[in-house]
Amino acid sequence: MEIRHLINIEDVTVEWWNDLYSTCKDIIAHPEDYSDACRGKVMASLFFEPSTRTNFSFQTAMLRLGGSVFGFSDPSATSSSKGETLADTIRMVSSYADTIVMRNPKEGAAKAASLYSEVPLINAGDGGHMHPTQTLADLTTINTLHGEIGNMNVGLCGDLKYGRTVHSLVMALSKFPNVTYYLIAPRDLAMPEYMLTFMKKHGQKYYEVTNLESTIPQLDVLYMTRIQRERFPDPLEYDRLKGVYVLTKRKLDQAKKDLLVMHPLPRVDEIAVDVDSDPRAVYFEQARYGMFIRMALLLRTTHMPRIKPPYVDPAREHRCRNKVCVTQSETYLPSLTYDADGLYCGYCDSKL
């Protein structure tokens, strides 16, 4: 099954992943064969929120394929600062580009944007919600260095409440066999209810724990995350929780010799610098794998035909209470809901 817009990693099938990963491996082995693969193609890079790795990774990926890039990383310099709707921005940009890569602080923004785009749209992060291409980088790292995806114990540590990378990773790993999760977080940053509902629905085995050091010996993959200052509505809450987990070389003494220590980056203080020299620390390799898998993704999306999106009726009583849901600011959006043991917002997945 082909995927036109990559909005949510849940849309990805194992077959689609295997095909994409096969292309990625060939790009890594024979990069010279792909240096003109996207010549004449244009990628729009719309970053309404700061980014280093994801933004640079996508731009580098497109340039290595021989394509071109335009866009912005400062929305204050665009018409959105004048009040232009997200829908109109996407309509305009999709008339220029062959694919759109967008990061936006509003949860569900990528889903909303895809309703108005004539070209494939790739979600490069929508608030604290989802980050599917980071997950593709994570899967590439695990597949390459662990030898398979599945049959492993995965520790997810830190900010699991606002951590869009861990939400996407869990959704992806649910498609593979025999994965057990250790959700390592303080109560205030625990995995959100919609993700626990997802894990239960898909028969995922998980343990919610608070102690990192006692959990490390059981893990095949340790996925560290930073406590994200920008996601906290109350700065005092951030100050209370920052630094709650710090991985040091000493704490790795009891870990498996083939453990993979991963991190979506940027890090702040949750991984000590002395861990960098440990061969189990693979987070910088993880970033490089992200560029290669994004090359494979862009190779696919930029060659899809342009399709005029169907007319979208305006909003009809969409009452999402999530204050950072895209529907709070883009009030014209149509009502999208789904039923999963209760009614959920089709944009941000919050329970209605």
N, C-alpha and C positions, 0 to 999 in steps of 0.2 A: 504494500500500500504506500503510495506517495503522500508526502506531507507538504502542503503548500506553505502554510504559515507555521513557524515553530514558536508556539506560545507557551505551551505547557508540556513538560517532559512526559506527562501521562499519555500524550497522543502518540508517542514513539513506540513502535513495535520492536521485538527482538530481531525480526527479519530486516527491518529498516536499519536498525543499529548495525547489524552484522555487515550489511552492504556498505554503509558509510564508513565503518571501521576498516573494511577491506581497501576502500579508496584511500583512506588516511595512511595506512601502512605502505601503500604503493607510492604515495607522495613523499613519505619519509625516505623510502629506499631510492626513489628516482625523481628528485625534485626538478631536475632539468626538463623532464618530460611535460611539466605542467606550467612552465614559465610564460606561455602564451595562451593558456587554456581559457582565460577570461578577457582576452584582448578585445577592446571595444565595448565591454560591459562596465556599468557604473554602479557603485554601491553608495547609498546615502547613509551617513552616520549621524544619527540624531541622539545626542546625549544631553538630556535635560538634568542630569545629575553627574557629579564628578566621577571619573574613572581613569585608571591608568592601564591595568592589564587588559581588560576587556576591550576598551577603545583601541589601544595600540595593537592588540592582537588581531582584531578584525581588520584594521587598516593595513597592517603588515601582510596578513593573509591575502587580501585582495591585491595588493601591489605585487606580491610574489607570484600571483596567478596572471599578472600582466594587465589587470584591470585598473580602473580609476576610482577615486573616492572624493566625495564632497560631503559637507555637513557642518555641524557645530558641536561644541562642548560647553557653550555658555548660552543658555536660553535667553538671557537678558539682551543679547544682541540680535534676537529674532523677533518676528511679529507676534509670537506667543506672549511677549512682554507687553504688547499693545492690546491684548485681549483676544487674539485669534484662537479659535477652538482647536483642539487636537484633531478633530475630524478634518477641518479645512487645511491644517498643516499637512496632514497625511495625503489628502487628495492632491495638493499641490506638489509635494515631493515625489509622490509615486508617478507623476506625469513626467518626471525627469530621470528617474533611476530604474535600474533593473531589479534591485532588491533593497530593502530598508532594514537597517539594524537600529534598534531604538532602546534606550534606557530612560526610564521615567520614574520619579519617586512615588507616583500614585499607583496603588495596588490595582491590578486589572487593566492598566493603561494599554498594555500590549494587545490584549483581547479587544479592547475598544478600538484601537487603531486599525486592527486587521479588518474590521467591518467596512472600512472606507478606502482600503488600499487596492490599487490595480496590480501590484506586484507582490511577491512574497515578502512577508514581514517576519523578522527574527527578533524575539524578545531577548534583550541583553540585560534584563533585570527590571522588574517592576516593583519598586519599594521593597518591603520585607516579604514579598509574596513568592515569586519564582525566579529562577535564573537557569534556564534549560541549557544554554551553551556552556556554562561552567560545569554542568553535570556531564556534558559530552566530553569535556576535558578530563573530568574525574574518572569517567568510565574508561577512557583511553589509557589513563595512567594505571588503573587497576588491571585492565585487560593485558597491558604490555608487561608490567612489572610483577603482578601476582600470577599471571599465566592463565587466568580465567576470571570471569565475573560470576560469583556464587560460591557456595561452600566455604563461608567465612564469617567471622565475628567482626562486626564493624562498630567502633565507638565513635559517637558524635558528641563533641564536647564544646561547651560554652554557651553561646546565644542560640538556643534552639527555637525561641519564640519568634524573633525577628529574622532569623537566619534563612533567607531565601535559598541559599545554596544547599542547606541540609534538607529543606523541604523537597526540592527538586531531586536530590540524590536518593532519598528514600523512595520517591515515586518511581524512579528508574530501576533501582535495585529490586523492587517488588516484582519485577518481571523475570528475575533470575532465581535459581533454586538455592534453598538452604542458606539464607542470610539471616543472622541473628543480630539484633541491634542492642547496644548499650547506650541509652540516652543520658548523657552525663551533663547535668545542669542544675543550678539552684531552682527552687520552686518558682521564683519570679520570672525565670527565663526558660521554663519547661516547654516542651513541644506543644504547639497550640492544638485545641480540641479537634479542628477539622483534619489535622494530620493524624492524630491518634485514631479518629474515626476511619480514616483511609487505611491505616495499618491494620486495624481490626477487621475491616471489610475484606482485605486482601490476605488475611491469615498470616500476617507478619509477626514473628516472635520478637518481643522487645522487653527490656528491663529499664525502668526509670531509676537512676542512681544519682548520687551527689558526689561520690568520692572518685577522683580520677586515678590516684595512685594505686588503690586496691583493684581497680578494674583493668589496668594496662596489661597484666600478664595473660589475660584471656583473649586479647585482640589480635587480629590479622591486619586490620586497618584502623588507624586512629586519625579521625578527621577533626582537626582543631578549628575553631572559629573565634573571631575577636568579638568582644562586647561592643556593639555598634552605637556609638554616641548619637549619631544622626537619627536613629530610630526611636529614641526615648522622648516621649512627650514631656517628661519631668527630668531636668538635669540632675536633681538630687538623687533620683533613682539610679541614674547612670553612675554617679560618684560612689554610691553604696555598693554597686555590683562589679565595677571595673577591677580587673586583676584577681577575680575569684579563682581562676584556674591559670596556672603557669606551668608549662611543660619544660623541665630541665633535663640535662643529660643524666643526672643522678636518678631521676624518676624512670628513665628508660632502662636502668640496670636489670629490672625484672621482666622486661618485655621480650617477646620472641625475637630471634635473630633476623627473621625475615619480615618483621613488622614494617608496614608502610605508614610513615607519618606524613599526612597530607594537610593542606591548608589552602583555601581559595585565595588568600592574600587580599589586601595588605594585612600584615600583622602589626600589633602594637607591642604588647608585653606578654602575650599568651604563649609564645615560644621563645625561650631564652636563646641568645646568640650561640651559646655553646652547643646547641643541638645541631646547628648547621653542618658541622663536620661529621656528624654521625651518618653512615651510609644508609640508614633507614629513613633519613629526612629527604623526602622526594618532592617538596613543594615547589622548588624552582624548576625541576624537570616537568612537573605538573603544568606549570605555566607555559612551557615550550610545547608540550603535547597539545595544549589548548589552541595554539596557533595552527598546528597541522590539521586538527579535526575541524577547525573553522574554515580552513582552505577547502576541505572536502565538502563542507556544508555550502559554502558560497559557490563552489563549482556546480552544485546541484540547483540551488535556488536561482542563480542569475540566468540560467538557461531555460527557465520555465516561461511559458507564454504569458503575456499580459492579459488579464481578465478584468473586465469592468465589474465592480462589485454590485450586487443587487441593491435596489433602493431600500433604505432602512427607515422604518417608521420611527417617529420620535418617542421619547420616554412615556411609559404608561405605568404610573404608580410603582416605580422601582424604589423600594424603601430599605436600602442597605444602611445599617447603622454604623458601619465601620468608617471612622472619621477620615481615614486616608484612602478610602476607596475612590476610584476615578469618577464614580457616579456623583460624588459630592460636589465636584467642581465642573464636570462636563454633564450638566443636568439634562441635556437633550438626548442622552443615550437611551436606546430601547431597553425595556425590561428583559433581563436574562436571568433565569433561575433554574435550579435542578433539585431533584429530590434525592437525598441520601440519608434516610432516617431523620428527616426534617428538611426544611426548605433552605437552600443556600444561594448566595449571590453568584451568578454566573461569571462575574468579573473577578472578584477578589476572594471567593470561596468562603466568605464569612457567613455564619448562620443568621438567617433573617428572623 
